Structures are given as structure tokens and as C-alpha cells.
Amino acid sequence: MKTAIQIPEYKLFIHPATISELRKDIWIDDPVAAKLTIYKKKYDIDLAYRGNHIRDLKKKSYRISFYKPGMYRNAKEIHLNAEFKDPSLLRNKLSLDFFYDIGCLSPKSQFVLLKLNGKNEGLYLELESVDAYFLGNRQLPTGAIFYAVDGDANFSLMSDLEEEVKTSLGLGYEMKNGTAQDKGHLEEMIIKVNTISKEAFEDEIIKYINVDKYLRWLAGVVCTQNFDGFVHNYALYQNSDTGLFEVIPWDYDATWGRDVNGEVMEEDYLRIEGFNTLTARILDVKKFRHQYKLLLEEILDSKFNVAYMKPKIQQIHGLIRPFVEKDPYVKDGLDLFDKELVYILDFIEARGKYIRTELTNLT
């Protein structure tokens, strides 16, 4: 008999004067001291707001670092996402679980109920931080980790933001784990992506990129239709044993048929060839293009379809519904929350059909 999945309650205490300090400027990343109680165990933590376009929403998202005790469930840092723009509240988790199912490295996530100084702040999605502990918990070789923080993380020599040659090849990335030497490896990889000749690309790029893992990540972005995913919403991990880079998804709420503002995104909005310089160069190689086509076909048959996804969606929807009813920020949207289950399933059906019709582009 399966044990029922529980949603833990996180009790956050922030001194009133500290709350005023935190709210004075929501764009400051400096953390404040706070306390967190989980299952009656108390933690001293550092807390800061997180996100870019979501910071000025009334339901805030948070980044939490543990310092006394210094770890929680083998993690030094976690993220609490409000998922406020997603009427289903489940797109981010659904996406990250989907990436894991198709063979990508992906952060773990769970829903939690948050209380702030005794006040119910509603349902949050706890996201595992992609850092050295992320690697250790999976018994992966240590390695550099870079967060793609803006559109300049486009694998190009040209800036996506300024439309001119980059002044530094590290633009668009924030190093989460690693050394100055690792920054050099990142810059070398970007140079090679842009300068290896067409004739040599197939043989040379596999010295820098784990192409199989990259194509799996690409398939995940294309299926979930995360438009920002090609230059944002990911982390780069360089495996120290192989020296190869692979991509880890991050922040996937704008998916499954809705954009970053929660508005409808039609199933044909994102082409299956994707974007960014590295994707274009990899798919320019016939062997890799064929590999990607076979991978998409396999995922459509086995994972990205209503039969496979429906029970997963129903389980998460049923788990969080009682908490959505009581969430002070989203309880008035309960009717839309219920309709989202069918909406997402309809998107999967329509998106799957669209991808199949476009597979001939990969021959």
C-alpha cells in the first residue's frame, strides 16, 4: 500500500522591523536574518526575495540559505516559488519532473504550505538549488555550475541584449560553483561553438558538449514549449570527469500552453528546431538532427502524451487542491484552477500533433 504524499508546513518568522527592511526595496538581493520551523525543528536562515518579473507581485517568492544548522535534507539552499502567474500552480513541477523522466538532470521539487509570522501565505513550490550539493546528492562528479541569468546566455559571440559583440563571453552567466579556471572553460566552449568549421563540427563539438544530454534537454524545452528556455531558465554543469557541459532546466512555470504572464500560448508558438547558436549548429549536423528526430518520436510515444501525463497531472492537482482553496492569494481562482487540468491535457494533445507534423523538418 502506497503512503499518501503529505504537504509539509513551513513556519517562517521574520522580525517586524526586518520585514519592513525587506519590503523597502524588493530589488535588493541582500538577505535578511529569519527563522524557519519545519516539523518542529528550528533553523536560523538567511532569506531574500527571488526572481525578476515576479518580485513586484503581491505573493512573493523566496531564496533561503541555512546556517544554523547549516543543512536541511542535504541542502544548503532552497527556493520557495509562489507560482503566482500560473493558474494551475503545477506547471513548474510538472516540467521539472518531465525533464527527469526523459533523461535530463533536473531539480527536485515539492509543494509546501508557508506561514509567515503565523499568517497563512498559501501554497509554495520548494525547488532544489542547482549547486555542489545537487551534484553530491546524485553522486555526480564535482564540476562547475553556471546559472543563465539573462538573454546573453545564448551560446553566441553576439549579445542578445545589446545586439553587438559581447564584451565578455561570460555575459549572461552567474557562477554558482567553480573557479576562475572554470570560467575559462566556459568561455572556451562558447568560442568553439562559434568557430569550429562546419566540416569539423560533428567530430569536435563532442569534446565540449554532451550532445545526447543536450538533445534530451532540447526535446524537453520543445515539448513543454518554454520559449525563454534557450537563452534563460537553465544552468550549465561541466562534468569534471568528462569535461563535457550539459544543461539543467530551471524555472519552468511558463509552459504547457501558458506564457510568463499566464496568458494563452498556442501549441504552434515554438518551432521544434528551437533557438540559440548551439542548437542551430548541432541541428545543422545530419547525424545529430536524425538523433533528435528519433528522440522526439520516442518521447512522443512514451512520455509526452495524454495517457502518460494524465495520471501525473491528476495526482498533483488532487494533492494541492485543498490547499489552493485556502490560499489567500489564489483561492478566488479555484474555478480556473480546476479547468486547468483539462486545459493542460488539451495542450499536450495539440502540441504532440504539431510536433509530429514538423518532424519532416529534421530529415
C-alpha positions as CSV (number, residue, x, y, z in Angstrom):
1,M,0.0,0.0,0.0
2,K,1.4,3.4,-1.0
3,T,1.9,6.0,1.7
4,A,-0.1,9.2,1.0
5,I,2.1,12.1,-0.1
6,Q,2.0,14.9,2.6
7,I,2.4,18.6,2.2
8,P,4.7,19.9,4.9
9,E,4.1,23.1,6.7
10,Y,7.0,25.7,6.9
11,K,6.7,28.3,9.6
12,L,8.7,31.4,8.9
13,F,9.4,34.0,11.5
14,I,10.8,37.4,10.5
15,H,11.1,40.2,13.0
16,P,8.6,43.0,12.1
17,A,11.4,45.6,11.7
18,T,13.3,43.2,9.4
19,I,10.1,42.7,7.3
20,S,10.0,46.5,6.8
21,E,13.6,46.5,5.8
22,L,13.0,43.6,3.3
23,R,9.9,45.3,1.8
24,K,11.6,48.7,1.5
25,D,13.4,47.7,-1.8
26,I,12.2,44.4,-3.3
27,W,15.1,44.5,-5.9
28,I,17.9,44.2,-3.3
29,D,19.4,40.7,-3.2
30,D,21.0,41.1,0.2
31,P,19.4,38.6,2.6
32,V,17.9,39.2,6.0
33,A,18.0,37.0,9.1
34,A,15.0,34.9,9.8
35,K,13.9,31.7,11.5
36,L,12.2,28.7,9.9
37,T,10.5,25.8,11.7
38,I,9.9,22.5,9.8
39,Y,8.4,19.5,11.6
40,K,9.1,21.3,14.9
41,K,12.8,21.7,14.1
42,K,14.1,25.3,14.1
43,Y,16.6,26.7,11.6
44,D,18.3,30.0,11.6
45,I,18.3,31.2,7.9
46,D,19.1,33.9,5.5
47,L,16.2,35.0,3.4
48,A,15.8,37.1,0.3
49,Y,13.3,37.7,-2.4
50,R,14.0,35.8,-5.7
51,G,13.0,36.2,-9.3
52,N,12.9,39.0,-11.8
53,H,9.5,39.8,-13.2
54,I,7.8,38.1,-10.2
55,R,9.2,40.3,-7.5
56,D,6.6,43.0,-7.7
57,L,3.7,40.5,-7.4
58,K,1.8,40.5,-4.2
59,K,2.7,36.9,-3.4
60,K,6.5,36.9,-3.1
61,S,9.0,34.1,-3.9
62,Y,12.0,33.5,-1.6
63,R,15.5,32.2,-1.6
64,I,16.5,30.5,1.7
65,S,20.0,29.7,2.9
66,F,20.5,27.6,6.1
67,Y,23.3,28.5,8.5
68,K,22.3,27.0,12.0
69,P,22.1,24.1,11.5
70,G,23.8,24.6,8.1
71,M,21.9,21.9,6.2
72,Y,18.4,20.8,5.6
73,R,17.8,17.5,3.8
74,N,21.4,17.6,2.4
75,A,20.8,21.1,1.0
76,K,22.4,24.4,1.9
77,E,19.9,26.4,-0.1
78,I,16.3,26.1,-1.3
79,H,13.9,28.2,-3.3
80,L,10.2,28.8,-2.5
81,N,8.3,29.8,-5.6
82,A,4.8,31.3,-5.4
83,E,3.9,30.2,-8.9
84,F,1.5,33.2,-8.8
85,K,1.1,33.7,-12.6
86,D,0.3,30.0,-13.2
87,P,-3.4,29.4,-12.6
88,S,-2.7,25.7,-12.2
89,L,0.3,26.2,-9.8
90,L,1.7,22.9,-11.1
91,R,3.4,23.7,-14.4
92,N,6.9,24.2,-12.9
93,K,6.8,20.9,-11.0
94,L,5.2,19.1,-13.9
95,S,8.0,20.4,-16.2
96,L,10.9,19.5,-13.9
97,D,9.5,16.0,-13.4
98,F,9.1,15.6,-17.1
99,F,12.7,16.5,-17.8
100,Y,13.8,13.9,-15.3
101,D,11.6,11.3,-17.0
102,I,13.2,11.9,-20.3
103,G,16.7,11.5,-19.0
104,C,17.9,15.0,-18.0
105,L,19.4,16.2,-14.8
106,S,16.6,18.2,-13.1
107,P,16.0,19.8,-9.7
108,K,13.6,18.0,-7.3
109,S,10.6,19.9,-6.1
110,Q,7.8,19.6,-3.6
111,F,4.8,21.7,-2.5
112,V,4.8,23.2,0.9
113,L,2.4,25.3,3.0
114,L,4.1,28.5,4.1
115,K,3.1,30.6,7.2
116,L,4.8,33.9,7.9
117,N,4.6,35.1,11.5
118,G,1.5,33.0,11.9
119,K,-0.3,34.2,8.8
120,N,-1.1,31.7,6.0
121,E,0.8,32.6,2.9
122,G,-0.6,29.7,1.0
123,L,0.9,27.1,-1.2
124,Y,4.5,27.3,-2.5
125,L,6.7,25.1,-4.6
126,E,10.1,24.3,-3.0
127,L,12.8,23.9,-5.6
128,E,16.2,22.2,-5.0
129,S,19.1,24.6,-5.7
130,V,21.4,23.5,-8.5
131,D,24.8,23.7,-6.7
132,A,27.5,21.4,-5.3
133,Y,25.0,19.7,-3.1
134,F,22.8,19.0,-6.1
135,L,25.7,17.1,-7.6
136,G,26.6,15.3,-4.4
137,N,23.1,14.1,-3.7
138,R,23.2,12.4,-7.1
139,Q,26.7,11.1,-6.7
140,L,27.8,13.0,-9.7
141,P,31.4,14.2,-10.3
142,T,32.1,17.6,-9.0
143,G,32.1,20.4,-11.6
144,A,31.4,24.0,-12.4
145,I,27.8,25.2,-12.4
146,F,26.7,28.4,-14.2
147,Y,23.2,29.9,-14.0
148,A,21.9,31.5,-17.2
149,V,20.6,34.8,-15.7
150,D,19.7,36.7,-18.8
151,G,19.4,36.6,-22.6
152,D,23.2,36.8,-23.1
153,A,23.4,33.2,-22.2
154,N,22.7,32.4,-25.8
155,F,25.9,30.5,-26.7
156,S,26.8,33.3,-29.1
157,L,29.6,35.8,-29.6
158,M,26.9,38.4,-30.1
159,S,24.9,40.0,-27.2
160,D,21.2,39.1,-27.2
161,L,20.5,42.3,-25.2
162,E,22.7,44.9,-26.8
163,E,22.8,43.4,-30.4
164,E,26.5,43.9,-30.6
165,V,29.7,41.8,-30.0
166,K,29.9,40.7,-26.4
167,T,32.5,42.5,-24.2
168,S,32.9,39.3,-22.3
169,L,32.0,35.7,-23.1
170,G,30.9,35.2,-19.6
171,L,28.0,37.6,-20.0
172,G,24.6,36.1,-19.2
173,Y,26.1,33.7,-16.6
174,E,26.5,33.7,-12.9
175,M,28.9,31.1,-11.5
176,K,27.2,29.0,-8.7
177,N,30.1,26.6,-8.3
178,G,33.6,26.6,-9.6
179,T,36.8,28.5,-10.0
180,A,38.3,31.2,-12.3
181,Q,39.7,28.3,-14.4
182,D,36.2,27.0,-14.9
183,K,35.2,30.4,-16.2
184,G,37.9,29.9,-18.8
185,H,36.4,26.6,-19.8
186,L,33.0,28.2,-20.3
187,E,34.5,30.9,-22.5
188,E,36.5,28.3,-24.5
189,M,33.3,26.3,-25.1
190,I,31.4,29.3,-26.4
191,I,34.3,30.2,-28.7
192,K,34.4,26.6,-30.0
193,V,30.6,26.6,-30.6
194,N,31.0,29.7,-32.8
195,T,34.3,29.0,-34.6
196,I,34.6,25.3,-35.3
197,S,34.2,24.8,-39.0
198,K,31.1,23.2,-40.5
199,E,33.2,20.3,-41.7
200,A,34.8,19.6,-38.3
201,F,31.8,20.4,-36.1
202,E,30.4,16.9,-35.7
203,D,33.7,15.5,-34.5
204,E,34.9,18.5,-32.5
205,I,31.8,19.6,-30.5
206,I,31.5,16.2,-28.7
207,K,34.8,17.3,-26.9
208,Y,32.9,20.1,-25.2
209,I,29.2,19.2,-25.2
210,N,27.4,16.1,-24.1
211,V,25.3,16.1,-27.2
212,D,22.9,13.3,-26.2
213,K,22.1,15.2,-22.9
214,Y,21.7,18.4,-24.9
215,L,19.3,16.9,-27.3
216,R,17.2,15.5,-24.4
217,W,17.1,18.9,-22.9
218,L,16.2,20.4,-26.2
219,A,13.3,17.9,-26.6
220,G,12.1,18.8,-23.1
221,V,12.1,22.6,-23.9
222,V,10.3,22.0,-27.2
223,C,7.6,19.7,-25.7
224,T,6.8,21.9,-22.7
225,Q,7.1,25.0,-25.0
226,N,9.3,27.1,-22.8
227,F,10.0,30.0,-25.2
228,D,12.6,31.6,-22.8
229,G,14.4,28.3,-22.3
230,F,17.0,28.7,-25.0
231,V,18.8,31.7,-23.5
232,H,17.5,31.7,-20.0
233,N,15.9,29.3,-17.4
234,Y,18.8,26.9,-17.3
235,A,22.0,26.0,-15.6
236,L,25.2,24.7,-17.2
237,Y,27.1,21.9,-15.5
238,Q,30.6,20.8,-16.6
239,N,31.3,17.2,-15.5
240,S,34.8,17.2,-14.2
241,D,35.4,13.6,-15.2
242,T,34.4,14.0,-18.9
243,G,34.9,17.8,-19.2
244,L,31.6,17.9,-21.1
245,F,28.9,20.5,-20.5
246,E,25.2,19.6,-20.1
247,V,22.1,21.7,-19.4
248,I,19.8,21.6,-16.4
249,P,16.3,23.2,-16.6
250,W,15.3,25.9,-14.2
251,D,12.1,27.9,-13.6
252,Y,9.6,26.3,-16.0
253,D,6.3,27.9,-15.0
254,A,5.8,29.4,-18.4
255,T,5.0,26.1,-20.1
256,W,2.2,23.7,-21.0
257,G,0.3,26.3,-23.0
258,R,0.7,29.5,-21.0
259,D,3.3,32.2,-21.2
260,V,5.2,34.0,-18.4
261,N,2.1,36.2,-17.7
262,G,-0.2,33.2,-17.6
263,E,-1.7,34.1,-21.0
264,V,-2.6,31.5,-23.6
265,M,0.3,30.3,-25.7
266,E,-0.9,28.3,-28.8
267,E,0.6,24.9,-29.4
268,D,2.4,26.0,-32.6
269,Y,4.1,29.0,-31.0
270,L,7.5,27.4,-30.6
271,R,9.2,25.7,-33.6
272,I,10.7,22.3,-32.9
273,E,14.2,23.4,-34.1
274,G,14.4,25.8,-31.2
275,F,16.7,28.8,-30.9
276,N,20.2,29.8,-29.9
277,T,23.5,29.3,-31.7
278,L,24.4,26.0,-30.2
279,T,21.1,24.4,-31.1
280,A,21.3,25.7,-34.7
281,R,24.9,24.3,-35.1
282,I,24.0,20.9,-33.6
283,L,20.9,20.5,-35.8
284,D,22.9,21.5,-38.8
285,V,24.7,18.1,-38.5
286,K,22.7,15.4,-40.2
287,K,23.7,12.7,-37.6
288,F,22.6,14.9,-34.7
289,R,19.4,16.0,-36.5
290,H,18.4,12.4,-37.1
291,Q,19.2,11.5,-33.4
292,Y,17.0,14.4,-32.3
293,K,14.2,13.3,-34.6
294,L,14.3,9.7,-33.2
295,L,14.4,11.0,-29.7
296,L,11.3,13.3,-30.2
297,E,9.4,10.3,-31.7
298,E,10.3,8.1,-28.7
299,I,9.3,10.8,-26.2
300,L,6.0,11.5,-28.0
301,D,5.2,7.8,-28.0
302,S,6.2,7.1,-24.4
303,K,6.1,10.3,-22.3
304,F,4.6,13.4,-24.0
305,N,1.1,12.1,-24.4
306,V,-2.2,12.2,-22.5
307,A,-2.1,8.6,-21.5
308,Y,1.2,9.0,-19.7
309,M,0.7,12.6,-18.3
310,K,-2.9,12.5,-17.2
311,P,-2.5,10.4,-14.1
312,K,0.5,12.5,-13.1
313,I,-1.4,15.8,-13.5
314,Q,-4.5,14.4,-11.7
315,Q,-2.3,13.3,-8.8
316,I,-0.7,16.7,-8.3
317,H,-3.9,18.5,-8.9
318,G,-5.7,16.4,-6.3
319,L,-2.9,16.8,-3.8
320,I,-2.8,20.6,-3.8
321,R,-6.5,21.4,-4.4
322,P,-7.4,21.5,-0.6
323,F,-4.6,24.0,-0.1
324,V,-5.4,26.1,-3.1
325,E,-8.9,26.5,-1.6
326,K,-7.3,28.1,1.5
327,D,-4.6,30.1,-0.3
328,P,-5.3,33.8,0.4
329,Y,-3.8,34.9,-2.9
330,V,-5.4,32.4,-5.3
331,K,-8.5,30.9,-3.7
332,D,-10.7,33.2,-5.8
333,G,-9.3,31.5,-8.9
334,L,-10.4,28.0,-7.8
335,D,-12.7,27.6,-10.8
336,L,-9.9,28.4,-13.2
337,F,-7.5,26.1,-11.3
338,D,-9.9,23.2,-11.8
339,K,-10.3,24.0,-15.5
340,E,-6.5,24.0,-16.0
341,L,-6.4,20.2,-15.7
342,V,-8.3,19.8,-18.9
343,Y,-6.5,22.8,-20.5
344,I,-3.1,21.2,-19.9
345,L,-4.2,17.9,-21.3
346,D,-5.7,19.6,-24.4
347,F,-2.4,21.4,-24.9
348,I,-0.4,18.1,-24.7
349,E,-2.7,16.6,-27.3
350,A,-2.4,19.6,-29.6
351,R,1.3,20.2,-29.1
352,G,2.1,16.5,-29.7
353,K,0.2,16.6,-33.0
354,Y,2.0,19.8,-34.0
355,I,5.5,18.3,-33.2
356,R,4.7,15.2,-35.3
357,T,3.7,17.3,-38.3
358,E,7.0,19.2,-38.1
359,L,9.3,16.1,-37.8
360,T,9.9,16.1,-41.5
361,N,11.9,19.3,-41.0
362,L,14.5,17.1,-39.3
363,T,15.2,14.8,-42.3
